[in-house]
């Protein structure tokens, strides 16, 4: 059986029992585990090796067995963070068409309470983004800024950084840090010309909320 491309290794009843014993009595020796299960030490040698290899338990010489990283809060939290994808935390896109004006963009930013807008053509394809900083640059000291087409202010798609729904959350975070932006458009390539259809947005706020949710879940456990 597979989950994505990673095979799922199913534990045996005895292996599950070993994990339970380690969880309750760690540190515990191999002899003590075998005695509790009513079997000999050599009988469970392969089970212990498998569980150590998979990270369910770990061992220290002359001390015994204890829970491994997979079974600890930190290990499970790290695993969940690594498995999160953009599609798991992204929001709906806040879109404005390229024929809109700076005034339209200012209104949209404040109504939607967002830091950036995704700009599309009339067919919904990504053509650029515009941020609050972009709008401030063009409006300060310019009484005629309101009527300027947004296409003259936006950052065009050729200079944009974006992600897809299947990208990992960590990849999205790295792109934000590398390019010093507070959010990214989420796109899906469609058609023969790889047209970029806007399907969402992801921001630093999304990431913070996701981490808080994960932490809350582990605290509840």
Residue pairs with C-beta under 8 A, 6 or more apart in sequence:
1 7
1 8
1 10
2 8
9 54
11 19
11 51
11 56
12 47
14 37
14 44
14 47
15 47
15 50
15 51
15 56
17 37
18 33
18 37
18 44
18 47
18 48
18 51
18 57
19 51
19 56
19 57
19 67
19 71
21 28
21 33
21 36
21 37
22 28
22 33
22 57
22 65
22 66
22 67
23 67
23 71
25 32
26 64
26 65
26 66
26 67
27 60
27 63
27 64
27 65
27 66
28 64
28 65
28 66
29 64
29 65
30 41
30 44
30 45
30 48
30 64
30 65
31 41
32 64
33 44
33 48
33 65
34 40
34 41
34 43
34 44
37 44
48 57
48 59
48 65
51 57
51 68
52 58
52 59
52 68
54 68
54 70
55 68
55 69
55 70
55 71
55 75
56 67
56 68
56 70
56 71
57 65
57 66
57 67
57 68
57 71
58 65
58 66
58 67
58 68
58 69
59 65
59 66
60 66
68 75
69 75
69 78
70 76
70 79
73 218
73 221
76 218
77 214
77 215
77 218
80 214
81 169
81 170
81 211
81 214
82 168
82 170
84 168
84 169
84 170
84 210
85 165
85 166
85 167
85 168
85 169
86 163
86 164
86 165
86 166
86 167
86 168
86 169
86 172
86 186
86 200
86 202
87 165
87 166
87 186
87 200
88 169
88 210
89 169
89 202
89 206
89 207
89 209
89 210
90 165
90 186
90 200
90 201
90 202
90 206
91 200
91 201
91 202
91 203
91 206
92 200
92 201
93 118
93 185
93 186
93 198
93 199
93 200
93 201
94 108
94 112
94 114
94 116
94 117
94 118
94 201
95 117
95 118
95 119
95 120
95 124
95 198
96 104
96 105
96 108
96 117
96 118
96 119
96 120
96 130
96 150
97 119
97 120
97 121
97 122
98 119
98 120
98 121
98 127
98 128
98 149
98 150
98 151
98 154
99 122
99 149
99 150
99 151
100 149
100 150
101 146
101 147
101 148
101 149
101 150
102 135
102 138
102 139
102 145
102 146
102 147
102 148
102 149
102 150
102 153
103 146
103 147
104 150
105 117
105 130
105 135
105 150
105 153
106 135
106 139
106 146
108 117
109 115
109 116
109 117
109 132
109 135
114 183
114 201
114 203
115 131
115 132
115 182
115 183
115 203
116 129
116 130
116 131
116 132
116 181
116 182
116 183
116 201
117 129
117 130
117 131
118 126
118 129
118 185
118 198
118 201
119 126
119 127
119 128
119 129
119 130
119 150
119 151
119 154
120 126
120 127
120 198
121 127
123 195
124 197
124 198
125 195
125 196
125 197
125 198
126 157
126 160
126 162
126 185
126 187
126 196
126 197
126 198
127 151
127 154
127 156
127 157
128 151
128 154
128 155
128 156
128 157
128 160
129 154
129 155
129 160
129 185
130 150
130 153
130 154
130 155
131 155
131 181
131 182
134 153
134 154
134 155
135 153
137 153
138 145
138 148
138 153
139 145
139 146
157 196
160 185
161 175
161 179
161 181
161 184
162 184
162 185
162 186
162 187
162 196
163 171
163 172
163 175
163 184
163 185
163 186
163 187
163 202
164 186
164 187
164 188
164 189
165 186
165 188
165 199
165 200
169 207
169 210
172 184
172 202
172 207
173 207
175 181
175 184
176 182
176 183
176 184
176 204
182 203
182 204
183 201
183 202
183 203
183 204
184 201
184 202
184 203
185 198
185 200
185 201
186 198
186 199
186 200
186 201
186 202
187 196
187 197
187 198
187 199
188 196
188 197
188 199
189 195
189 196
189 197
190 197
